[in-house]
Amino acid sequence: MDKKNLHSFLIDARANTYAGNTGKVKPAFPGSTQLEYKEGDWLYRDIYNLGNKIFMGLETVYFKTNPIWSMCYYGNFKGMTENEIDEILRAALIRYKDKTRLWHQVEWKKDNFMYVCIPDYQEGIEEVAGLEEIYRGKDKVYFLYYAGGFIG
């Protein structure tokens, strides 16, 4: 598998789904949200469940219908409104789309919020894991754990 093409597709897919507020399709599982992005032989699918400001989901990248990369995540935004989380998180994911939730450390401030992404590994797309946080002033108001990598 060409890691450069996978990485390029993944960051485009993320920017064209949640971060870009597009890509919503009928979910495979009732009550969940499903986002998809397709480009040639590539398909990205993000399925997540949200309730009580807690969410969990699974991103999967397919090449020619075969799953090749996947990442699960779990988060909590109890310290923010849904509008605040969408505004801050989408802006960070677009601005640092080639770095967030991968293997790069990111720090970014917007107004009274600070977004931080701290990877556990810094090797590459084969294996990713880490923590994403948002602070309002000194108070942590959001976190997300992520882990994943090659599966095919």
C-alpha positions, 0 to 999 in steps of 0.5 A, a space after each residue: 500500500 502506498 502510504 503517501 496516497 493513503 495519507 493524502 486521501 485520509 486528510 482530504 476525506 476528513 476535511 470533506 466530512 466532519 471538518 467540512 460539515 459534509 458527507 452525511 449519508 443514511 447510517 448503517 446502524 439506526 441512531 448513529 451518524 455516518 459520513 462518507 467520502 469517495 475518490 476513485 477506488 478510495 472510500 472513507 467511512 466514519 460512523 459514530 454515536 453521540 449522546 449526553 456530550 459523549 461520543 465514540 466512533 470508527 473511521 475506516 479507509 477502503 481501497 477497492 472495497 477492501 478495508 486497509 486502515 481504521 481508527 477508533 475514537 472516544 471523546 467527551 465535550 461536557 465542558 462545551 456546547 455542541 456549537 462551540 465544539 463544532 466551531 473550534 474542532 472543525 477549525 483545528 481539523 481544517 487548519 492542521 488537517 495533515 497533522 491532527 489525529 495522526 503522529 504530529 503534535 499540534 497546539 493552536 489557540 483561537 479566542 479563549 480556547 486552546 486545541 492540543 493533539 498529543 500523539 503516542 507514536 511519531 512513526 507514521 500512518 502504520 500505527 496512530 494513537 494519541 489524545 486530543 484536548 481543548 481547553 477554555 482558559 485553564 479548564 479542560 472542556 473536551 478530550 478525545 482518545 484515538 488509536 488505529 492503523 493499517 489493517 490490510 
